[in-house]
Amino acid sequence: MHERCDAIGRTSSLATFSLPQSTWKLYAVQVQLLRMETTCPSPPLAAKPTHETPRDSLPVLMLGAIGVVYGDIGTSPLYALKESFVGPHPLAVDRLHVFGVLSLIFWSLMLIVTIKYVLVAMRADNRGEGGSFALLALISRHVEGRWLTACLVTLGVLAASLFYGDAMLTPAISVLSAVEGLTIVNPALEALVLPIAVIILIGLFLIQNRGTARVGALFGPIVLVYFATLATLGVVNIAARPEILGILNPLWAARFFANDPQLAFLAMGSVFLAVTGAETLYADMGHFGRKAVGYSWLVIAYPCLMLNYLGQGALLLTDPSAAENPFYLMAPEWARLPLVFIATAATIIASQAVISGAFSVTHQAVQLGFLPRLKTLQTSERAAGQIYIPAINWGLLVMVLALVLGFGESTRLASAYGISVIGTMLITTMMLAFLVFHVWRWNKLLAGATIALFAMVDGTYFFSNIAKIPDGGWFPLAVAAVLFTLLTTWAKGRRIMRERMEEGDLTLDQFIASTNRSAHRVRNTAVYLSASPIGVPSALLHNLKHNQVLHERIIIVTVAVEEVPQVAPCHRSEVQDAGHGFYRVIIRYGFMEDVDIPRELAALDSLGNVFDPMSTSYFLGRQKLIPSADHPGMARWREGLFAWMSKSSESAMESFKLPTNRVVELGSQLQI
């Protein structure tokens, strides 16, 4: 039942669902910090991993994008078309349905991936970064009004919550569907499918702590070979039935709906599996740049995927019984076992990309104040984005294994897959609507037509995927509900704690005036961590109360996490000399960066004299949370949940890289 009072001050309103009058002053200070220019030309700190705009040649960046960004959507041919014909709402394997489904796949990839994400969404970068939190941070700088802010924050948090369901389902369905190819090679191998899939998944999660730096160079070539295989198999089968190219005519999709609207609508839940992974284009944009990600899609990924889907369709026209697994049955018998190995390697890479994405989203959530501090390890000295979070890794492993063993086969998993992805896409469309109307200020007719098109496509797929809820779609929704509760409870609990701690706060000038002559000063430096950039930290008050002394130099540090991925080094720190040996230091970080307070203080030359780490003590405040009947902040169960999350939080000492033998914690009680 404890909460360590750390030094993080959250900017803007990302972690605040309402702003009472008592916090407007703090809010104004934080927003002013946020709006400072952070693009000055200054070299990064030498010892610090940095994230920069990619500088490699375009072909090199495209190869990397193929390996990391397109692994997820690239594995969709393993199961997407199959599920349309043998899934929970099977279709007759005839010319109308084959052409109709493939036409829907082609135009869905065109509208959702090419137009929505490549041409529009990827223009909405936040200092080069993409994804739900980056888009939320970009938009929030232009928001006025607490109601609209709360709506946007809720959408952003909900999108992040839905992402975790996708992160659990993608490794399960991808690896399982690839290994199931063994049953096509030899039906007697069916009993080995689950054990092999489990072993692969366990091995994948066991190596996460080593990072992807060593094997990252292999990702691109392997997935490139996989895409080349997709295209080759497709071309061979298209040559036998070239009329399959007619699916490019959208009239086939219209005829499909006209023939049986209800069945076509339900089938869209399976067709949507071809689009899963599109969010990855936007989320991973910062690693390779918009141009490399876009060109990789248009030149390599999209053509290869469509050639394979066309080849599968040509096979179904020739042999309707191949609907049981058209991906593997496209290949000649001698090539099926090698194809299993190639597809399995691709699914492992796709799973790796999603797992790494889960680490990144979690790190952003912690930095923006939606989750407690979690132990985070840097796995690369050169790439700041390569991190490992043990709690997330093992939690994902448990859930992925539960999914594989619980559902047992990819067809049943497909019923659970998709609803979280389309939910995230629909939220992205809502946020893009605000962006094009209020931030970019497009022509209203163009903006309205664009958003209406996106909303129509996403909305149709969303309602079609709702039919999956009884068959397994409930799982990602349940995961999202739990995570949404955790994220919002932590954000609201921190706001309430801050309000309680600010009640009756002294300003630093008042504190100095009242203690300067009466308090005994001792040698060396004391660093106090404070969430507020304007008040006096409780640890300082309690130290004076109990020990009756003040150090000769007192530094009050606030870490402000900005709504940008990285903060330029020349704007990292701001020092205010309050006189009489008191200094207030505000250290700004981007939400993709790690905090290291001793390093930042050692780099400052405006703290009176040289900062000596060995003569410096760090004081942290620890609050014991006590539910209050007079000032109820949250429901009792949410207060208990918040207290549990507080207790599970990584210590501020580890999170801020403080030396273990120089930290003093002072406790107090706090009513919430």
MIFIDREN-623083 format. One record per residue (C-alpha): x, y, z. Coordinates in steps of 0.05 Angstrom, whole numbers, padded with zeros to 5 digits, always signed. Layout:
XYZ/...
//
This chain:
+00000+00000+00000/+00056+00048-00016/+00070+00097-00071/+00139+00124-00083/+00134+00198-00098/+00177+00203-00160/+00202+00263-00198/+00161+00256-00262/+00118+00314-00280/+00071+00296-00338/+00061+00347-00392/-00004+00372-00421/-00064+00329-00403/-00046+00260-00427/-00048+00232-00357/-00103+00278-00332/-00177+00266-00345/-00199+00330-00311/-00162+00390-00285/-00189+00421-00221/-00176+00494-00207/-00120+00478-00159/-00077+00448-00214/-00084+00500-00269/-00020+00535-00249/+00020+00470-00253/-00014+00454-00319/+00005+00522-00348/+00078+00511-00329/+00079+00442-00361/+00047+00465-00425/+00097+00522-00430/+00153+00471-00424/+00121+00427-00477/+00116+00482-00528/+00189+00501-00525/+00226+00486-00590/+00262+00420-00588/+00297+00417-00655/+00361+00457-00643/+00423+00429-00677/+00463+00399-00620/+00499+00332-00617/+00470+00279-00571/+00503+00263-00505/+00560+00215-00517/+00540+00160-00470/+00467+00160-00486/+00430+00117-00538/+00398+00163-00587/+00342+00159-00636/+00355+00197-00700/+00322+00203-00768/+00347+00143-00808/+00408+00162-00849/+00422+00097-00888/+00409+00093-00962/+00338+00082-00985/+00349+00010-01008/+00380-00008-00940/+00322+00024-00903/+00272-00011-00948/+00304-00078-00934/+00299-00065-00859/+00227-00043-00866/+00210-00107-00904/+00239-00148-00846/+00208-00110-00787/+00146-00074-00812/+00115-00123-00861/+00125-00189-00825/+00055-00186-00793/+00014-00168-00855/+00060-00212-00897/+00039-00275-00861/-00035-00262-00873/-00037-00306-00937/-00025-00365-00891/-00096-00361-00865/-00137-00303-00893/-00166-00335-00956/-00173-00403-00923/-00216-00374-00867/-00263-00342-00918/-00282-00411-00945/-00274-00458-00885/-00283-00409-00827/-00345-00399-00783/-00384-00372-00842/-00360-00416-00901/-00372-00396-00972/-00383-00440-01032/-00319-00448-01071/-00344-00423-01138/-00325-00368-01187/-00371-00315-01157/-00346-00324-01086/-00272-00332-01104/-00274-00270-01147/-00315-00231-01097/-00270-00247-01037/-00206-00232-01075/-00235-00167-01101/-00252-00147-01030/-00181-00164-01008/-00149-00124-01064/-00190-00062-01053/-00186-00067-00977/-00110-00067-00981/-00114-00009-01029/-00161+00034-00987/-00137+00017-00917/-00062+00006-00925/-00043+00046-00987/-00089+00106-00981/-00105+00111-00907/-00038+00092-00877/+00016+00103-00930/-00013+00166-00962/-00048+00199-00902/-00033+00172-00833/+00043+00168-00842/+00042+00243-00856/+00018+00251-00784/+00085+00239-00751/+00105+00265-00683/+00179+00283-00691/+00185+00224-00738/+00148+00174-00694/+00081+00142-00709/+00029+00101-00672/-00031+00115-00627/+00007+00150-00571/+00049+00191-00620/-00014+00213-00657/-00048+00230-00591/+00012+00271-00569/+00012+00307-00636/-00062+00325-00633/-00062+00343-00559/-00018+00404-00572/-00075+00435-00612/-00132+00416-00565/-00171+00469-00526/-00224+00448-00477/-00223+00395-00423/-00281+00355-00453/-00248+00347-00521/-00182+00331-00488/-00214+00277-00446/-00246+00246-00507/-00181+00244-00546/-00143+00215-00486/-00196+00162-00478/-00190+00143-00551/-00115+00139-00548/-00115+00096-00485/-00168+00051-00515/-00127+00041-00579/-00066+00023-00537/-00108-00026-00496/-00133-00060-00560/-00062-00065-00585/-00043-00114-00530/-00097-00162-00553/-00066-00160-00622/+00003-00171-00591/-00022-00235-00559/-00060-00263-00618/-00009-00248-00674/+00046-00296-00649/-00005-00349-00633/-00042-00350-00700/+00019-00337-00743/+00064-00391-00715/+00007-00441-00708/-00017-00431-00780/+00054-00439-00807/+00068-00503-00768/+00001-00531-00790/+00032-00537-00859/+00063-00602-00833/-00006-00635-00838/-00006-00619-00913/+00063-00651-00920/+00041-00712-00880/-00025-00718-00843/+00008-00765-00793/+00047-00704-00766/-00016-00671-00739/+00000-00692-00667/+00065-00654-00671/+00035-00587-00691/+00018-00561-00621/+00083-00584-00587/+00126-00554-00642/+00087-00488-00640/+00094-00485-00564/+00169-00498-00567/+00179-00444-00621/+00139-00393-00581/+00175-00408-00515/+00242-00402-00551/+00221-00336-00582/+00204-00305-00515/+00265-00334-00480/+00313-00295-00526/+00278-00228-00519/+00327-00205-00466/+00383-00207-00517/+00348-00157-00562/+00341-00156-00637/+00406-00120-00653/+00446-00184-00669/+00393-00217-00712/+00360-00155-00741/+00405-00156-00802/+00376-00225-00820/+00303-00203-00816/+00301-00165-00882/+00334-00219-00925/+00291-00275-00895/+00226-00238-00905/+00249-00216-00974/+00259-00290-00992/+00191-00304-00963/+00158-00249-01005/+00195-00274-01067/+00167-00344-01052/+00097-00315-01045/+00103-00281-01113/+00133-00342-01147/+00079-00389-01123/+00026-00338-01143/+00053-00327-01214/+00058-00402-01227/-00015-00413-01208/-00040-00349-01243/-00008-00374-01308/-00055-00434-01305/-00118-00391-01295/-00101-00320-01319/-00175-00300-01317/-00165-00292-01241/-00136-00222-01257/-00208-00200-01267/-00216-00192-01192/-00184-00123-01199/-00252-00100-01223/-00290-00076-01160/-00355-00099-01193/-00340-00170-01170/-00343-00146-01097/-00410-00112-01113/-00437-00176-01145/-00415-00216-01085/-00456-00171-01039/-00515-00169-01087/-00519-00245-01090/-00522-00255-01014/-00514-00191-00973/-00517-00225-00905/-00466-00279-00920/-00420-00228-00955/-00424-00182-00894/-00405-00239-00847/-00349-00262-00894/-00317-00193-00887/-00295-00214-00817/-00250-00266-00851/-00230-00221-00908/-00205-00170-00858/-00151-00219-00836/-00114-00199-00900/-00107-00128-00872/-00084-00144-00801/-00015-00114-00790/-00031-00049-00826/-00024-00010-00760/+00048-00034-00757/+00065+00010-00817/+00047+00071-00778/+00073+00049-00710/+00143+00029-00737/+00150+00089-00784/+00202+00122-00739/+00251+00065-00746/+00259+00071-00822/+00225+00135-00844/+00162+00148-00883/+00194+00142-00952/+00225+00073-00939/+00162+00044-00907/+00118+00071-00963/+00162+00049-01020/+00171-00020-00990/+00096-00028-00989/+00083-00003-01059/+00143-00037-01093/+00150-00103-01056/+00099-00121-01003/+00034-00103-01037/+00051-00134-01106/+00078-00199-01074/+00018-00206-01028/-00032-00196-01084/+00004-00244-01131/-00001-00297-01077/-00074-00284-01064/-00088-00286-01139/-00050-00352-01143/-00091-00381-01086/-00154-00359-01122/-00131-00391-01187/-00118-00456-01150/-00188-00455-01120/-00218-00445-01189/-00181-00508-01212/-00189-00549-01148/-00243-00526-01099/-00221-00579-01049/-00156-00540-01039/-00195-00491-00995/-00173-00532-00935/-00104-00498-00941/-00094-00462-01008/-00028-00430-00986/+00010-00495-00979/-00028-00532-01034/-00004-00480-01085/+00065-00510-01079/+00085-00576-01112/+00091-00633-01063/+00168-00632-01062/+00168-00558-01042/+00118-00561-00985/+00165-00579-00929/+00215-00524-00947/+00156-00477-00952/+00136-00495-00881/+00206-00475-00857/+00205-00409-00896/+00135-00392-00871/+00153-00410-00800/+00215-00365-00802/+00171-00308-00829/+00120-00317-00773/+00174-00317-00720/+00199-00250-00748/+00128-00224-00751/+00118-00244-00678/+00183-00212-00658/+00161-00146-00689/+00095-00147-00650/+00129-00165-00585/+00179-00108-00594/+00120-00063-00608/+00089-00084-00542/+00153-00064-00506/+00153+00003-00542/+00079+00018-00527/+00088-00001-00454/+00149+00044-00448/+00110+00102-00477/+00052+00089-00430/+00099+00090-00370/+00131+00155-00393/+00064+00188-00406/+00037+00169-00338/-00012+00113-00355/+00027+00056-00322/+00072+00050-00261/+00147+00046-00272/+00167-00022-00298/+00237-00051-00301/+00263-00035-00371/+00329-00059-00399/+00365-00028-00458/+00387-00083-00507/+00427-00039-00554/+00479+00015-00542/+00463+00049-00608/+00387+00042-00616/+00345+00072-00560/+00282+00038-00586/+00309-00032-00573/+00286-00047-00502/+00264-00107-00461/+00211-00105-00406/+00211-00172-00368/+00141-00164-00339/+00110-00153-00408/+00151-00209-00439/+00131-00263-00390/+00059-00238-00387/+00054-00243-00463/+00085-00312-00463/+00034-00338-00413/-00025-00309-00452/+00002-00333-00520/+00011-00404-00495/-00058-00402-00464/-00087-00381-00531/-00050-00436-00570/-00068-00491-00522/-00138-00465-00510/-00159-00455-00582/-00117-00511-00610/-00118-00492-00684/-00110-00430-00727/-00182-00433-00753/-00209-00425-00683/-00158-00371-00667/-00179-00333-00730/-00248-00324-00698/-00215-00284-00642/-00167-00247-00687/-00185-00182-00722/-00233-00146-00675/-00178-00112-00635/-00142-00092-00699/-00204-00061-00731/-00220-00026-00665/-00151+00007-00666/-00160+00026-00739/-00228+00057-00726/-00199+00098-00669/-00142+00121-00714/-00194+00145-00764/-00229+00185-00710/-00164+00218-00689/-00145+00231-00762/-00212+00267-00770/-00192+00317-00717/-00123+00323-00748/-00146+00339-00820/-00200+00387-00798/-00168+00425-00740/-00092+00415-00746/-00077+00409-00820/-00139+00449-00839/-00152+00413-00904/-00206+00437-00951/-00270+00417-00916/-00298+00380-00976/-00234+00340-00986/-00226+00326-00911/-00299+00305-00905/-00295+00258-00965/-00230+00227-00941/-00254+00214-00870/-00322+00190-00894/-00287+00138-00939/-00243+00114-00882/-00301+00112-00833/-00345+00073-00882/-00292+00020-00894/-00270+00014-00821/-00342+00016-00796/-00364-00040-00843/-00307-00084-00821/-00319-00066-00748/-00391-00088-00749/-00373-00150-00789/-00321-00170-00737/-00372-00161-00681/-00402-00227-00705/-00337-00260-00682/-00349-00243-00609/-00385-00308-00589/-00332-00351-00626/-00271-00321-00592/-00274-00247-00607/-00291-00235-00534/-00219-00250-00515/-00184-00188-00543/-00242-00145-00519/-00235-00174-00449/-00160-00160-00451/-00172-00089-00475/-00224-00077-00420/-00175-00100-00366/-00118-00059-00393/-00162+00003-00403/-00182-00003-00330/-00109-00008-00308/-00087+00050-00351/-00142+00097-00330/-00139+00077-00257/-00065+00093-00254/-00073+00159-00290/-00131+00181-00245/-00098+00155-00182/-00035+00195-00196/-00076+00258-00209/-00113+00249-00142/-00047+00237-00106/-00018+00300-00136/-00078+00341-00116/-00075+00316-00044/+00000+00330-00041/-00009+00400-00068/-00061+00419-00016/-00027+00471+00029/+00038+00469-00010/+00091+00521+00005/+00126+00556-00052/+00202+00549-00053/+00210+00623-00037/+00165+00617+00024/+00204+00555+00048/+00271+00590+00040/+00247+00652+00077/+00221+00612+00136/+00282+00566+00144/+00342+00604+00120/+00361+00632+00188/+00334+00578+00234/+00356+00513+00201/+00426+00484+00212/+00464+00473+00147/+00510+00413+00137/+00561+00398+00083/+00551+00368+00014/+00493+00364-00034/+00422+00337-00027/+00378+00322-00087/+00303+00319-00075/+00257+00291-00128/+00192+00328-00139/+00132+00315-00184/+00114+00389-00182/+00158+00442-00215/+00132+00497-00169/+00124+00467-00099/+00168+00439-00044/+00175+00363-00043/+00148+00327+00018/+00214+00292+00029/+00248+00359+00041/+00195+00380+00091/+00200+00313+00129/+00275+00314+00129/+00276+00383+00161/+00221+00363+00210/+00256+00300+00235/+00330+00315+00227/+00329+00391+00237/+00383+00402+00184/+00390+00425+00112/+00448+00411+00065/+00491+00469+00041/+00468+00456-00030/+00397+00432-00044/+00375+00412-00114/+00301+00400-00127/+00293+00359-00191/+00231+00351-00233/+00230+00305-00293/+00182+00330-00346/+00163+00278-00398/+00145+00316-00461/+00095+00295-00514/+00151+00285-00565/+00194+00223-00576/+00260+00256-00560/+00282+00323-00532/+00342+00358-00562/+00402+00359-00514/+00406+00435-00514/+00336+00438-00484/+00346+00379-00437/+00355+00418-00372/+00333+00484-00342/+00366+00509-00278/+00336+00562-00232/+00380+00590-00177/+00333+00607-00119/+00388+00633-00075/+00416+00610-00008/+00442+00545-00038/+00375+00524-00067/+00368+00504-00140/+00308+00479-00179/+00325+00436-00240/+00275+00414-00292/+00300+00358-00336/+00259+00344-00399/+00256+00277-00434/+00217+00251-00494/+00169+00193-00483/+00216+00146-00520/+00276+00162-00476/+00304+00133-00411/+00315+00177-00350/+00384+00183-00318/+00385+00238-00266/+00457+00232-00241/+00484+00237-00312/+00443+00298-00328/+00463+00334-00263/+00536+00318-00275/+00531+00352-00343/+00506+00418-00314/+00555+00474-00298/+00506+00523-00266/+00496+00490-00197/+00543+00533-00158/+00603+00487-00161/+00623+00420-00191/+00572+00365-00180/+00606+00309-00141/+00565+00244-00144/+00602+00215-00083/+00582+00273-00038/+00510+00276-00061/+00450+00244-00026/+00383+00231-00061/+00320+00238-00020/+00255+00204-00042/+00186+00210-00012/+00145+00148+00002/+00071+00156+00014/+00027+00104+00049/-00041+00109+00016/-00101+00113+00062/-00173+00112+00033/-00212+00173+00055/-00287+00175+00067/-00286+00252+00070/-00250+00260+00003/-00267+00199-00039/-00225+00200-00102/-00244+00134-00134/-00287+00073-00120/-00258+00030-00064/-00239-00027-00112/-00202+00022-00157/-00165+00051-00097/-00144-00020-00080/-00122-00032-00152/-00083+00033-00153/-00049+00014-00087/-00030-00055-00116/-00002-00022-00179/+00038+00027-00136/+00067-00030-00096/+00086-00067-00161/+00121-00006-00189/+00196-00007-00199/+00232+00036-00148/+00249+00107-00167/+00321+00091-00150/+00326+00040-00207/+00281+00078-00255/+00321+00142-00250/+00390+00108-00247/+00404+00133-00176/+00464+00103-00139/+00438+00051-00090/+00484+00072-00033/+00465+00146-00038/+00389+00142-00032/+00347+00160+00030/+00272+00146+00032/+00225+00185+00078/+00155+00159+00089/+00089+00193+00104/+00014+00179+00101/-00031+00206+00047/-00107+00203+00043/-00136+00190-00025/
//
